[in-house]
Amino acid sequence: MPTPTILSLLYQYIVGGILFLIGMILVFKSDVVDLRLRKYRTQVIWLIVGYFIYLAIHSFFFFVVPRL
C-alpha cells in the first residue's frame, strides 16, 4: 500500500472546505441563521471548530498511526 501524501489530504480538505463554505453561504443568504443570537453564533463556531478537529484527527490517523 502506498504511503499517503500531504497532497491527498490537502485535496480532501480543500474540496470539502469549499463545499462546507458553500453550505454556510447558502445558510446565511437564506436568513436561517441570525448571528446576533448567541445560540446561532455558538452553533456556527462549533461547526467550524468541528471541521478543524476532524481534520486534526484524520491527519493523525493518516500520517502517525501507519508508522507505529
Secondary structure, DSSP 8 states (H G I E B T S, - for coil): -----HHHHHHHHHHHHHHHHHHHHHHHHTT---TTSHHHHHHHHHHHHHHHHHHHHHHIIIIIGGG-
